[in-house]
Amino acid sequence: MPIKVLLSNRKNNNGGPGIFRKRLINSLNKIEDIEIVTDEKNKFDIGLEFIQKNLDYKKPYILRASSCYYHYKYKLWNNKPIFKSIKKSSHTIFQSKFAYKLCDRVLSLESRGAVKSGYSIIYNGLDLDYINGIKPASDIYPGSFVSCARWDSNKRPLSMIKGFLEADTGRHLYIIGGEGVAIWGRALGKKYKKNKYIHFLGEMDNEYTISLMKACDYQLHLAFIDICPNSVLEGMASGLNVLCTNLGGTPEIVGNNGVILDVDKFWNSKYLRYTDDMEHIKRKHLDEIDTSIIADGIHRLLKNKSKPEMSKFNIDDVSKKYAKIIRKVVK
């Protein structure tokens, strides 16, 4: 009899968690002794929860933790269900080493005995066969850059555009993300929409996004903190070298396949304390990276000729790691 795993579709269905959830369900269902159940009304042996436990049941569960709230305004109360979910889980999976380090620092996981049941670091995965089967877009300037995100100040679109233009490479930048156009449209439209090197594409479907990535050479991802961004994994699987910042899980997955800008400080800052002294890190100041640093990083990126090795991010290999933990907990 296969082990029946509840992986509900009711919560966290949008953005990165939703994308990865679908990939994981499809891959786990290929494993002979694993059967995915998406409705809690059906019988199951164990739950697999994302971010925090959202459903009320008494069966054991594995938690795929994302992150926690680290801003002083939100972290005290909003972190309570996250901490409780980690502590009561039979095993916790963190998406990156940074994710664990952040949660331990903010929630004091070790000292409060929240991970006694064990934890693992498992990066997100991709369907590499799907990506390899997509042809590069034919209407993209050769040697271009691409950036893809759900845009807000944390993703730093203004700094990215200014730094790209300051680099003056004569190449083109394609910006994907519907929310970015909506939120930043007025500010960007007046100054940059008519620039021949900047292309705002809005929200695109996944297949065309990857098709466009495969037609480009480089990716920009300057987020303040991203735990394990699917867009960067997709970019690397499309053959792109990446310019990123130094916080989050992004540097872990980029490694030598890009350039990492040392522009953010976190662990030794007041950002992790309960304090009102947040002026240096308030949201409105996040999108203010020194553009000369970005421009220099772009020129260094142009010299990087390595090709990303993506086998360890194959979703089928990732799901096997999940299956191993599922079997261990059930037994």
Secondary structure, 3 states (H helix, E strand, C coil): CCEEEECCCCCCCCHHHHHHHHHHHHHHCCCCCEEEECCCCCCCCEEEEECCCCCCCCCCEEEEECCCCCCCCCHHHHCHHHHHHHHHCCEEEECCHHHHHHHHHHHCCCCCCCCCCCEEECCCCECHHHHHCCCCCCCCCCCCEEEECCCCHHHCHHHHHHHHHHHCCCCCEEEECHHHHHHHHHHHHHHCCCCCCEEEEECCCHHHHHHHHHHCCEEEECCCCCCCCHHHHHHHHCCCEEEEECCCCHHHHHCCCEEEECCCCCCCCHHHCCCCCCHHHCHHHHCCCCHHHHHHHHHHHHCCCCCCCCHHHEHHHHHHHHHHHHHHHHC
